[in-house]
Amino acid sequence: MNTNPATSAALTLDTMRAEIARIIHESPQDIGLDDNLMDWGLDSLRLLNLITEWNRTGLQLDISELAGQLTLNAMWQVISKRQART
């Protein structure tokens, strides 16, 4: 668990959407909660980059936890459960 207060901010659904949009060069409001993110261009390398960024804040996700989660809603379910446990 990350105890550094400067980096241990909780990820929100809006922040997650904005960060995914940034990495795929799209507008956050254009990406629906149930859109297939692969159709938007989120590939495994980009997902790994996002997970690495999020892990720096203390989230500690593994790519295997999100690789099969193809929508914002599905990813958020995994992330929110992980945050609730920390």
N, C-alpha and C positions, 0 to 999 in steps of 0.2 A: 504494500500500500504506500502511496506517495504522501508524505506528510509535509511537503514543501507548499506553504500557502500561496506562493506566487504561481504555482502551476497546477493546483488541485481544484480547478473550477469544474463544476458539473456541466456536461454537454446537454444542450436542450434540443428539442426537435427542430426548432427554427435555425439554430446554429448548425446542426447537422445538415439540414437542407441547404443552407447557404454555402457550407464548405464543400458539399458534393457538387453544387452548381458551379462553384469557383473552379474546381478541378476538371470539370467537363466543359467549361466555358459556356455556360448557359445562365439564364436568369432564374433565381430561386422560385419566383412565383409561377414560372412556367412548368415546373416539375410537380406533378400530382403525387399525392401520398401513396397511391396504388399503381403508379406508372412503373413499368419494368425499367430499372436503372441501366440495364445492359443496352436497352434500346436507345437510351440517351448517351451512351458512350462510356459508361463506367465499367472498365475492364478490371481484371484482377490486379494489375500493376497499380492502377490508380487507387483501387480499394486498399491495397497494401500501404500506399503512401498516406492515405487518410488514417488508417489504423495506427500507423507509426506516429503521426501527429497527435492523435487522440491519446495514445499511450504515454506521450510526454506529459500529459496533464494528469496522469495517474489512473486512467481508465483500465489499462491492462487487458485489452482484447486480443484474441488470436484470430488470424484470418479465417480459420476453419469455422469460427462462430458466425461470421457474416457472409461467407462465400455463397451460401445457398439462399441468402435473404436478398431477394431481388427488388424489393420496393422500400420506400422510406418507412412505411408502417412496419414492415417485417424487421427491418434493421433496428428501428426504434424500440420494438419489443425486446430485442436482445440487449440493447444498450441500456434501456431503462431498468431492466432486471439486474444487470451487472452493477449499475450505479446504486441501486437499492441495497445491494449486498455489501457495499464498501462504506 
